[in-house]
């Protein structure tokens, strides 16, 4: 953990990302992370993205769920910084590709 993250976490509660590691401190923020990871669909998306970026169409097909549902699940992961979208030109408009932004999550439970 870098000195800037240490300084932030010593004074504040929040969610901070550094070198693809998400640091989480404070019960409200821990709750946000827990809620995001509480869905089987979202944890499966994370597992799939660990092997590399995927389009919404690919995720939808792999998980056997509608593109609308996958898009909704992805938005929840985006909100807390676990995944990041990339937009590319496709055959019929813009194609959304999603990739993992982080490789691990560290929960800071105490200042000690």
N, C-alpha and C positions, 0 to 999 in steps of 0.2 A: 504494500500500500504506500503510495507516494505521500510526501509531506503535505501537499495541498489537500488531499483527501483526509489525512489525519487531522489537519487543522479544522477543516469543515466539520467533521464528525465529532470533534472534541467540543464544539460550541453548539452545533445545530442537530436537528433531526431532519431526515430526508432520504432521498435516493440519489446517489452519485455514481457515475460510471467512470472508470479509469482503466485503460488497457484491457478492455473487454470484460472487466469484472464489475458487477453491480454491487455497491455497498448500500445496505439498507439499515436505517436506525430510526427508532421511534415506533410506538405501537400502531399509530395510524398508517404508517408506511409499511410496516410488517404486514398489517391487515390487507393492504392493497396487493402486495405480492402474493400472500396466501390465497386471496380471492382469485387472482389470475391463474394460479397454479392448481386451483381446486377442480378445474374442469378436465375431464379425461380427454376431450377433444383438443383443448389447448396444450396439454402436456404431450399428446401425440404429435401435434404440429411442431412443437419444440424439438422432439426427438427426430422427426423427419428432417427438419431444417439443419440439424447438427451435421448431416451429410452434405449440405450445400443448399444454395438458394433454390426456391421452387416458385412456379407461378400459381395463382389461385386455381386455375384449371387443373394443374397437376395435383395440388393438395386435395381438391374436391374429389378427383378421381381416386386418389390413393386412400382417402378416408371414407369414400362412399357417401358423401354428404353434399348438399347443395352448395353452389358457389356463394349464394347469399349468406348461408350459415358460416361458411369458412371465412368470408369477408368480415362478418361480425366478430368472430373469434379472434381474427388477426388484429382488428382494431383494439380489442382489450389488451392484447400483448404489446401493441404499439404504444398505448397510453402510459405504460410503465417502463418502456424502454428495452424490452426483451428482444423485439424484432424491429427491423427497419424496412420500409417499402422502397422499391425502386420502380420507376415507371419507364417503359420502353415502348417504342412504336411496334404495334402488332399488325397482323393482316387486316383486322377490322378495328382500328382505333388504337387506344393505349392499352398495353398489357402490364399488369401489376405483378412484379416479382417480389418475393419476401425473403429476407435472410436474417439469420441470428445476428444480433448486435453484440451479444455477450457470450462468454464461455462459462461463466459461473456467477453465482449469487452468494454474497457473504452477508449474513444477518448479524448485525452488531447489537447484542443484547445488553451489554454493560460497558461503562467507560473504563472499567478496570483492566 
